[in-house]
């Protein structure tokens, strides 16, 4: 049995991933942010939320935090 013919390098690297939010399949290197910088470029060091969904979530949270005022001037 020759293992080199059965396993190819492309099978070990995950090049595509499905986003948990939008459900689109995107390239792992270009479409997702790295969450762990200390490890090499392995699939587990990338997030499960694509860059576009991450940007939308952060912008929406900033808008919500600006609109809702948690403190009001006391009415004396």
MOCOR-V98114 format. One record per residue. N is the residue number from 1. SS is DSSP state (@ for helix, = for strand, . for the rest). Layout:
N:SS + N:SS
This chain:
1:. + 2:. + 3:@ + 4:@ + 5:@ + 6:@ + 7:. + 8:. + 9:@ + 10:@ + 11:@ + 12:@ + 13:. + 14:. + 15:. + 16:= + 17:= + 18:= + 19:. + 20:. + 21:. + 22:. + 23:. + 24:. + 25:= + 26:= + 27:= + 28:@ + 29:@ + 30:@ + 31:@ + 32:= + 33:= + 34:= + 35:. + 36:. + 37:. + 38:. + 39:. + 40:. + 41:. + 42:. + 43:@ + 44:@ + 45:@ + 46:= + 47:= + 48:= + 49:= + 50:= + 51:@ + 52:@ + 53:@ + 54:@ + 55:@ + 56:@ + 57:@ + 58:@ + 59:@ + 60:@ + 61:@ + 62:@ + 63:@ + 64:@ + 65:@ + 66:@ + 67:@ + 68:. + 69:. + 70:. + 71:. + 72:. + 73:. + 74:. + 75:. + 76:.
